[in-house]
Amino acid sequence: PEAPELAALAVAQKGLALRYASPGLQGNRAFVQQALQQDGRALEFASPELRGDRETATMAIAQTWWALNHAATHLQKDQQVVATAVEHGMPMSRVPAELKNDRNILAASFRRDGGNLRLAAEEHREDWELVASAVSRNGQALKHAGPGLK
């Protein structure tokens, strides 16, 4: 077998084996995505170009939100990418300040844990759609809804 085949066997078993693959394979989209399917944390060992690729980074983040730490800086502040991270467990305390009041990110947070409504700004506690997403996940979230929605 050739070296790329051996590396493919390694990442299929343990995605983090991407660390030991050649730079050429670390920059190969299909190869890196194979590693990410096994373990999203392998994004750390992808080429800078692929760490900056929205599709590749989102694939990793859907495996584990922690992979956002290894995505390119511009993606760490990208609304869609951050919303994916929040949907997959990233706490709101880790969301960049400029995105904390973004409706899509709040909705993702509330879908994951309706109790997060307690952290929302008052204006969002009066937003029917956002409150509905929180309450549908956790009926107790109604406690934190604005007075006009109770």
Solvent accessible surface area in square Angstrom, and as a share of the most:
residue,aa,sasa,rsa
1,P,141,0.89
2,E,120,0.54
3,A,75,0.58
4,P,66,0.42
5,E,94,0.42
6,L,99,0.49
7,A,20,0.15
8,A,29,0.22
9,L,121,0.60
10,A,41,0.31
11,V,1,0.00
12,A,56,0.43
13,Q,147,0.65
14,K,112,0.47
15,G,0,0.00
16,L,42,0.21
17,A,18,0.14
18,L,0,0.00
19,R,132,0.48
20,Y,174,0.66
21,A,12,0.09
22,S,57,0.37
23,P,111,0.70
24,G,58,0.56
25,L,29,0.14
26,Q,34,0.15
27,G,37,0.36
28,N,67,0.34
29,R,104,0.38
30,A,77,0.60
31,F,16,0.06
32,V,0,0.00
33,Q,28,0.13
34,Q,64,0.28
35,A,0,0.00
36,L,0,0.00
37,Q,116,0.52
38,Q,79,0.35
39,D,20,0.11
40,G,1,0.01
41,R,108,0.39
42,A,0,0.00
43,L,0,0.00
44,E,76,0.34
45,F,36,0.15
46,A,3,0.02
47,S,22,0.14
48,P,97,0.61
49,E,139,0.62
50,L,4,0.02
51,R,66,0.24
52,G,20,0.19
53,D,32,0.17
54,R,108,0.40
55,E,111,0.50
56,T,0,0.00
57,A,0,0.00
58,T,41,0.24
59,M,50,0.22
60,A,0,0.00
61,I,0,0.00
62,A,46,0.35
63,Q,95,0.42
64,T,35,0.21
65,W,50,0.18
66,W,112,0.39
67,A,0,0.00
68,L,12,0.06
69,N,53,0.27
70,H,50,0.22
71,A,5,0.04
72,A,26,0.20
73,T,97,0.56
74,H,119,0.53
75,L,3,0.02
76,Q,55,0.25
77,K,111,0.47
78,D,26,0.13
79,Q,45,0.20
80,Q,106,0.47
81,V,1,0.00
82,V,0,0.00
83,A,11,0.09
84,T,25,0.14
85,A,0,0.00
86,V,0,0.00
87,E,79,0.35
88,H,81,0.36
89,G,26,0.25
90,M,4,0.02
91,P,55,0.35
92,M,23,0.10
93,S,95,0.61
94,R,110,0.40
95,V,4,0.02
96,P,29,0.18
97,A,83,0.64
98,E,114,0.51
99,L,20,0.10
100,K,70,0.30
101,N,92,0.47
102,D,39,0.20
103,R,103,0.38
104,N,88,0.45
105,I,0,0.00
106,L,7,0.03
107,A,17,0.13
108,A,0,0.00
109,S,0,0.00
110,F,1,0.01
111,R,118,0.43
112,R,66,0.24
113,D,57,0.30
114,G,0,0.00
115,G,12,0.11
116,N,14,0.07
117,L,0,0.00
118,R,116,0.42
119,L,112,0.56
120,A,9,0.07
121,A,42,0.32
122,E,105,0.47
123,E,125,0.56
124,H,13,0.06
125,R,51,0.19
126,E,72,0.32
127,D,33,0.17
128,W,173,0.61
129,E,113,0.51
130,L,4,0.02
131,V,8,0.05
132,A,33,0.25
133,S,23,0.15
134,A,0,0.00
135,V,47,0.27
136,S,99,0.64
137,R,146,0.53
138,N,51,0.26
139,G,51,0.49
140,Q,142,0.63
141,A,0,0.00
142,L,79,0.40
143,K,148,0.63
144,H,41,0.19
145,A,6,0.04
146,G,1,0.01
147,P,111,0.70
148,G,65,0.63
149,L,50,0.25
150,K,140,0.59
